[in-house]
């Protein structure tokens, strides 16, 4: 059987032109550098600091930033720089895993809904509307309360509350792309439905999905920080930026540096992913490419 080629010309730019525009766009370059820098810092945290983020040292408590403790120490004598670096691991892991899982769930459901339509579309869309009707943070808190504390359970809770965005996006893309001639040609020569859905249609819908994933990662990181600030989601011993802010609020008048550094870390990481997402949206926009 003759293979039907995938048409990437309508929605996804050719690789050479894409990378040329990528490196010329300051917004997406800055976002990429910020994200890569923080990923590097999280991975190589043991090389960037010699302190254990969970080690208690009451003698060293409330030390302002100095040569030994660059970001200072908290109320239990723990090094804040070490806690910020190791906290980046938690934020990135939760954000990336939650977004990947929610994208897989949402894309699969959106593909089925948009391609087949009919009763399957009606059922999936009603379930999607039900999830969207509940505020995301409230639903996440409820899921965490049911599932209990733990990194894997927190990732699952965020993913379960985030998939409807991908479902709606993919559904609309599939409903328009499935009408194109190359899809009709694939059907006419007997190409199997799963291959059409995920080999021929999905590549043309991947651009908007990537954009939402970047912005969704920033949202997942903020959600994790918010839950940690409230004291739920992860074990108390786990160094997280949200928990650092929660512990610092009692001492913010006298030791403001305790909240400044984790707050800046959250801001920079979410800004990086948002810049990357917004930049990718412009790069993958057909109207922008024609201009």
N, C-alpha and C positions, 0 to 999 in steps of 0.2 A: 504494500500500500504506500502511495506517495505521501510523504510528510507535508503537512501544511505549515509554512513558515510563520513564525510569530511576528506580527506587525507591531513594531515599537515606534513607528514614526509619528503617530498621532499624539501621544501623551508623554512619551519619555524621550528626552534628547539623546542624540548619539554621544557615546562616551567621550571622544576627543573634545567636542564642542562643550560638553557638560563640564569637564575638568578645566577647560580654558576659562569659562565663565565662573567656575567655582573659585579659582585662585585670584580672580580679579574682583570678587565681591568682598569688601572689607567686613561686612556684617557676618557672613557665614565663616570667613577665615578666623575672625576674632572668636566667634562662638566655638569653632572647632578647637582652636588653641586652648581656650579656657577649659573645655571639657577634657581634652587630652592631658592638660597639666594636672588637673585634679585627679584624673584616673591614675596618672603616673605617681602622684603623691600618695594616693591610697594604696597602690600596689607595693610601693617601696617605702612605706611608713617606717618599718624597722630600721632602714638605713638613714632615714631623715631625723630620727630621734632615738635616743638610748633609753628613754623612760617608758615604763609600763603604764598604760593609760588607766589601769585599775589599781595600781599600787598606792596604798594609803601611807601618808607621811605627815602626821599631825604637827610635827615640829616645823614643817615648811608651809603651813596653811596661810592663805591670803598674802602670798608674796606678789608684789606688783611685777610687771614685766621687767626682766633684768637679763644679764648676760648668761646666767645659768638656766633660767626658765624664761624663754623669749616671750611667751604669752602669759607668763605668771602662773600661779597655782590657785586651786579652788579652796573651798572650806575644809576639805579633807587632805589637803596637801598634794593632790594629784596634778601632774603637769598638764596644763591646758592645751599646749601645742600637740602633745601626744594624743590627747582625747579628741582634738579636732581632726588630726590625721587619720586616726583609727575610726572616728565617727564617719569620715568620708566613705570608708569601706561599706559601712552599714547603709548609708543613704544611697550610694551608687548601686549596691547589690539589690536593695529593695526596689529602687526606681526602675532599673533595667529589667529585672526578672518580672516584676509586676506588669510592666508595659509589654514585654514579650508575650507573656501568658494571655493578657487581655487582648492583644492584637491577634493572636492565634484563634482565640475563641470568637472574637467579633468578626474577623475576616471569614472564618468558616461559615458562621451563621449568615453573614451578609451575602456571601457568594451563593449559598443555597436559596436565600430569600429572593435575591435579585435575578438569578438565572431561571429558576423554576416558576416563581410567582404563585398564583393560586392560593390554595389553603395553607401551604407551607409558609408563604410570604405573610399571610394574615396572622398565623399563630406566632411566628417569630417577631413580627412587628408589635403585636399586642404585649408580648413579654418584654420587649425592648422599651415600649412606652411605660410599662409598669415600673421598670428600674429607673427610667429617667424622671419619673414623677417624684421620686424620693431624693432629697438632697444627698449628694455623694458622701459627704463627711459623716452625716448621720447614719447612712446605710453602712459605711465602713466601720464605724464604732459598734454598731449592732452586730456585724459579722465577727469582729474581733471578740466581742463579749461572748458570742456563741462558740467560736473556735478555740478561744483561749490564747495565752501569750506564746510567742515563738516567732522566729524570723520567717519560717515557711508558711505559717498561718497568717502572718501579716501580709505577705506577698499575695497569698490566695485571696484574702479579704479585699485588698486594693484591686486585684485583677477582676474579681467578680463584680465590683461596682463600676469598672471602667470600660468593659467590653461594649456596651451599647453604642458608644461614639463610633467605634470601628464598624459596627454592624450597619448603622445608617449610612455611613460614608461608602462602604463597599457595595451595599445594595444599590445605591444610586449609580455608582460607576458601572456595575454589572448590567443594570437595566438599559443603559445607553450603549455600552460596548457590544453586548450580545446581538445588537441589530446590525453591526458592521458586516461588510461583505466577506471578509476573511473568516469570520466565525460561521457565517452561513455556508461558505465553501467547505470548511472543516466538517460541518454536519453532513453535507451532501456526499462526501466521500467516506462516511462511516467512522469518523474519529470518535472515540468513546467520550461520553459526557465528562467524566472526571478530568480527562486530559484537556478538553476544551476549556473547562472552568479554571484549572490551575496552571496549565501550560500556555494557553493562548490568550486568555482574558486577563488573568491576574497580573502579568507583567505590565500591562497597560494601565492598571489601577494602582500600581505599587507606589507611584510618586506621592499622591495625597496621603497614603497610609504612612509613609516614612515621615512626612511632615507632622502628622498627628502623633506619631510615636515620640518624636523629639520633644514636642510641647507636652505630651502626656507624661514623659519622664520627669520633667520639671514639676508637674502637678503631683505625681506620685511621691517625689522627694518632699514636697511641702506637706503632703498628707502624713507621711511617716514622721516628719518633724512635729506636726501638730499632735499626733497621737502620743508620741514620746513626751511632749510637753505636758499632756494630760496624765501621763504615767501609765499608759496602756499600750499594748502591742508587743513590746519586747521586755525581756527580763531587766530588772533594775541595774544589774551589774554591767550591762552592755553599754559601751560609750556611744551615745548618739547626740547629735546637735540639739534636737528638741529637748532632751532630758537635761542637757547642759544649760539651756535657757531657763528651764523650769527651776533648776537648783539655784540659778543665779538671781532670780527675781527677788529672793529674800534679802540679798546683799547688794542690790543694784545701786543704792544711794552711796554706799561706802566703797564698793569694789566693782565699778561699772565695767572694767575690762573683762570680767567673767562672762558677761553677756555679749560684749562687742564682737569678740572673735568668732564664736559659733554663729552669731547672727550674720556677720559678713560672709562666712563660709556658705551659709544657706543662700544668701543673696547672689553670690558670685556663681555658684553651681547652677541655680535655677535660671539666672540671666544667661549663662553660657548655652544651656539647652534651648532656651527661648530664642536666642539669636540664631542658633543653628537651625531651628525649626522654621523661623521666619525667612531666613536666607534660602533654605531649601524650597520653601513655597514659591519664592520669586524665581528661583532657577528652574523649577519644574513647571511653571505657569506657561502654557503655550502662547498666550498673548504677550508676555514679557519676552519670550524667545523670538517672536516675530518683529519686535520693535528694535 
